[in-house]
């Protein structure tokens, strides 16, 4: 909020406070970051924190599908089967 004189408060001056960003901006940033991570050679060297089969809902939320999930670093990957390369996994 601005004070009566049109001056911004201290909180409004902080980066990230009430920023106007569109979904397309966030989408573009996310894609750029994922591309950079996926092409990085260090992804394969990150330790696997957890992995195993879980049930995932379909897009229509009417069915459940068994998928193999792997948490590596701060990224969650999933695929239909356990034996899949990171580059081919979704996440």
N, C-alpha and C positions, 0 to 999 in steps of 0.2 A: 504494500500500500504506500501511497505517497502522502506526505504531509500536505497541509493546506496550501502552502506556497509552491507546490509542484516539485519540491525537493524529494529525492528518493531517500528512504530510510537506509540504515546501515545494512540491514538484511537484504534489501533489494540490490545492493551493490556487490554482494557476494556472488561468485560464479556459481551457476547452477540453480539459483533461486528464481523460480517462476520464469524460466527461460521459455521462449516461444520456439518450440521445435515441432516439426510435423512428423508423422509416422514415416514418411518417405525419407526424411533426413536420418532418422534413427535406423531405418532399414539399410540405407546406403552405408552408414557407419558400421553397422553390424556385419554386412557383407564384406566390407573392406578388411575388418578385423579378422573375420573367419578365413578370408583368403590368405592373409598374412600368416595366421597361425597354421593353416593347413599346408602352406608351402615351407614352413619352418622345419629345419631338420631336428630340432630339439623335441618335437612332439612325441616321437617314438621313444625318447629317452626318459620321459616323465614316468614316475612309478604309478602303477595301477593301484588306486586306493581301494576300490571295491569293484566286483564284477559278478554277474550272475543273471539268471533268467527272471523276468518280471512280466506281468500282464499289462498291456498297454491298450487303452481304448482306441477304437477306430475314429476317423473324422466325424462319422455320423453319431458317435456315442452310443451305438446300439450293440456293438460287439466288442469282445476283448480278444487281443492277439498276443501270443507268447513271443517275446523279443528278448534278445541277449543284450544287457546293458553293461557298459564299462565306464567307470569314473576314473579319468586319468588327469591328474592335476586338478584344474577347476573346470574341466569340460566333461560333459556326459555324452557318450556315444551310444548308439544302439543299432542293432542289425537283426536280421531274421535268424541268423545262426551264429554260433560262437566263433567259428573259424572264418573271420572276415578281416581284411586289412583296414587300418584306420582311415585311409583315404577313401574307402568304399563305404564306410559306416555313415550313418546319419547322426546328426547331433548339433 
